[in-house]
Amino acid sequence: MKNSLIALIALTLSIGVRGTSSSDSIDWSAHQWQAPLPTDSRGPCPGLNTLANHGFLPRNGSNITIPIVLGAIQEGFNLQPFALMRTIAKVGLLTSDNIDNFALEELALHGTLEHDASFSRNDLAIGDNIHFNATVFATLNNSNPGVDYYNTTSAAQVLVQRLAEDSLINPNLTNTIKEFTIRVIESTFYLSVIGNVTTGVAPKNFVQIFFSQERLPLEEGWHRSDVPIDEENFSNLQQTIEDAVTEWAPSGPIVCPWIRLQPEGDVSIVPEVEGTDNP
């Protein structure tokens, strides 16, 4: 499964911009957490919801463009706009019929970035795939017992356990290499952004606040990564998690990766690229 996202990246265009590290201080008084209003748009991604709740993204969660996303993750998380991040932002735009912007709730379109066996949301086939679900999150929440942190080993175990749990309640779940890779990326994200991208360790209370409240745990002692999170250190951590997953195989009614190209569009099959590693 090594480098399993190559096939997806190869099918998207990347813009000619390289991320630059930024150690500039942030005026947190301008980025205090605010609960979203009932009219604000929020979606299935706790990271983007958190950035909107802190005002790095538009607080109403709408009219979000690719440059806005890339700027927000860099300012709020010190996550550089390297190729993978640019690709994810571009794929997110496919969830909207708008030409160059989307709303966070549109990311719930099943089959683009949204996926089954989430760490914190129900599957679409089961119910609400947008809002935080404490029962679903309990798997991650209760992982790595006896210590106060999550790490790459526990993250890999959560990946396996969530898939096993989900297969019992959703026999039609979609579980291709695309969904697996997205889940590994999400695991890498919470360990690096909320924890430490070098060690792959994140305090449990920080991660729990991030998922359940969609808030940066500033009051509890969290601070933005001192080290710019870039293609090299993020990929290294991602590979460590992926290598620690001992049990995974594609399953479900769809066995090839697929991407939904627009809200009203049909499923598009993503062909395998010769030379990529597949399970």
Secondary structure as the mmCIF struct_conf table of DSSP 4:
data_model
#
loop_
_struct_conf.conf_type_id
_struct_conf.id
_struct_conf.beg_label_comp_id
_struct_conf.beg_label_asym_id
_struct_conf.beg_label_seq_id
_struct_conf.end_label_comp_id
_struct_conf.end_label_asym_id
_struct_conf.end_label_seq_id
TURN_TY1_P TURN_TY1_P1 LYS A 2 LEU A 5
HELX_RH_AL_P HELX_RH_AL_P1 ILE A 6 ALA A 10
TURN_TY1_P TURN_TY1_P2 LEU A 11 LEU A 11
BEND BEND1 THR A 12 THR A 12
BEND BEND2 GLY A 16 GLY A 16
HELX_RH_3T_P HELX_RH_3T_P1 TRP A 28 HIS A 31
HELX_LH_PP_P HELX_LH_PP_P1 ALA A 35 LEU A 37
TURN_TY1_P TURN_TY1_P3 PRO A 38 THR A 39
BEND BEND3 ASP A 40 ASP A 40
BEND BEND4 PRO A 44 PRO A 44
HELX_RH_AL_P HELX_RH_AL_P2 PRO A 46 ASN A 53
TURN_TY1_P TURN_TY1_P4 HIS A 54 GLY A 55
BEND BEND5 PHE A 56 LEU A 57
TURN_TY1_P TURN_TY1_P5 ARG A 59 ASN A 60
BEND BEND6 ASN A 63 ASN A 63
STRN STRN1 ILE A 64 ILE A 64
HELX_RH_AL_P HELX_RH_AL_P3 ILE A 66 PHE A 77
STRN STRN2 LEU A 79 LEU A 79
HELX_RH_AL_P HELX_RH_AL_P4 ALA A 83 LEU A 93
TURN_TY1_P TURN_TY1_P6 LEU A 94 THR A 95
BEND BEND7 ASP A 97 ASP A 100
STRN STRN3 PHE A 102 PHE A 102
HELX_RH_3T_P HELX_RH_3T_P2 LEU A 104 ALA A 108
STRN STRN4 HIS A 110 HIS A 110
TURN_TY1_P TURN_TY1_P7 GLY A 111 LEU A 113
STRN STRN5 GLU A 114 GLU A 114
BEND BEND8 ASP A 116 ALA A 117
BEND BEND9 PHE A 119 ARG A 121
TURN_TY1_P TURN_TY1_P8 LEU A 124 ILE A 126
BEND BEND10 GLY A 127 GLY A 127
BEND BEND11 ASN A 129 HIS A 131
HELX_RH_AL_P HELX_RH_AL_P5 ALA A 134 ASN A 141
TURN_TY1_P TURN_TY1_P9 ASN A 142 ASN A 142
BEND BEND12 ASN A 144 ASN A 144
TURN_TY1_P TURN_TY1_P10 PRO A 145 GLY A 146
BEND BEND13 VAL A 147 ASP A 148
STRN STRN6 TYR A 149 TYR A 150
HELX_RH_AL_P HELX_RH_AL_P6 THR A 152 ILE A 169
TURN_TY1_P TURN_TY1_P11 PRO A 171 ASN A 172
STRN STRN7 ASN A 175 ASN A 175
HELX_RH_AL_P HELX_RH_AL_P7 ILE A 177 VAL A 193
TURN_TY1_P TURN_TY1_P12 ILE A 194 GLY A 195
STRN STRN8 ASN A 196 ASN A 196
TURN_TY1_P TURN_TY1_P13 VAL A 197 GLY A 200
STRN STRN9 VAL A 201 VAL A 201
STRN STRN10 ALA A 202 PRO A 203
HELX_RH_AL_P HELX_RH_AL_P8 LYS A 204 GLN A 213
TURN_TY1_P TURN_TY1_P14 LEU A 218 GLY A 221
BEND BEND14 ASP A 226 VAL A 227
STRN STRN11 ILE A 229 ILE A 229
HELX_RH_AL_P HELX_RH_AL_P9 GLU A 231 ALA A 244
STRN STRN12 SER A 251 SER A 251
BEND BEND15 GLY A 252 PRO A 253
BEND BEND16 CYS A 256 CYS A 256
STRN STRN13 TRP A 258 ARG A 260
BEND BEND17 GLN A 262 GLN A 262
TURN_TY1_P TURN_TY1_P15 PRO A 263 GLU A 264
HELX_LH_PP_P HELX_LH_PP_P2 GLY A 265 ASP A 266
STRN STRN14 VAL A 267 ILE A 269
HELX_LH_PP_P HELX_LH_PP_P3 PRO A 271 VAL A 273
TURN_TY1_P TURN_TY1_P16 GLU A 274 GLY A 275
#
